[in-house]
């Protein structure tokens, strides 16, 4: 079991908690590799309906582990970072991030790869690589997708820190809450996702990921095929019955009958 982060499965929510508080949850290469592997496995596990990423300590993640930045194989670093910091655009299981403290550099990359972000009011964010004579090459795409390329470019150029209210205004954070409510609010959202139709969420997220960058006609054809699959599925029939009977749906895709 990894010592870089804690893993716990409860009521179909996989809790991943970064656990290097003494290193400000810096993202060592082994940690990045293990996080990507855990997320890939979560996607294939029928017992997992959502992932909740949080952090121990006062910092969500300060980004790259500088102690190892100048060591090791640059090619391996690039491969592992590419896998982790683009994974949100491929996953079919939703990831919720609960952000407290600073999310900088690669830490911001993790946040941008989440599908729902809940931030504490005091949380801060930044693409600070330029301060080290570096550029956020790998995390830039996810951040630009979340907040727009023009905004992402300005942040990468200046390395400036911004707060939770700006993160919400720009679309990076979806909810901003008092720090004492962060865990509860993020947990509620993750639990709600995990209790929803697995088939509808997976099909919908696969559609969103596949449609990105396609022309309108290709997107329309993709949507028609995905919609047909959902319409013909057992979850949709159960959803309609539950709606008409004014009861809570019992989704067949969750293995509950």
Secondary structure as GFF3:
##gff-version 3
##sequence-region A 1 257
A	DSSP	beta_strand	5	10	.	.	.	ID=ss1
A	DSSP	beta_strand	13	18	.	.	.	ID=ss2
A	DSSP	three_ten_helix	21	23	.	.	.	ID=ss3
A	DSSP	alpha_helix	29	44	.	.	.	ID=ss4
A	DSSP	beta_strand	50	55	.	.	.	ID=ss5
A	DSSP	alpha_helix	66	69	.	.	.	ID=ss6
A	DSSP	alpha_helix	74	84	.	.	.	ID=ss7
A	DSSP	three_ten_helix	87	89	.	.	.	ID=ss8
A	DSSP	beta_strand	94	99	.	.	.	ID=ss9
A	DSSP	beta_strand	102	104	.	.	.	ID=ss10
A	DSSP	alpha_helix	106	113	.	.	.	ID=ss11
A	DSSP	beta_strand	116	120	.	.	.	ID=ss12
A	DSSP	beta_strand	124	126	.	.	.	ID=ss13
A	DSSP	three_ten_helix	129	132	.	.	.	ID=ss14
A	DSSP	alpha_helix	140	147	.	.	.	ID=ss15
A	DSSP	alpha_helix	149	158	.	.	.	ID=ss16
A	DSSP	beta_strand	162	163	.	.	.	ID=ss17
A	DSSP	alpha_helix	164	169	.	.	.	ID=ss18
A	DSSP	beta_strand	175	177	.	.	.	ID=ss19
A	DSSP	three_ten_helix	179	181	.	.	.	ID=ss20
A	DSSP	alpha_helix	182	194	.	.	.	ID=ss21
A	DSSP	alpha_helix	198	211	.	.	.	ID=ss22
A	DSSP	alpha_helix	216	231	.	.	.	ID=ss23
A	DSSP	alpha_helix	234	244	.	.	.	ID=ss24
A	DSSP	three_ten_helix	252	254	.	.	.	ID=ss25
###
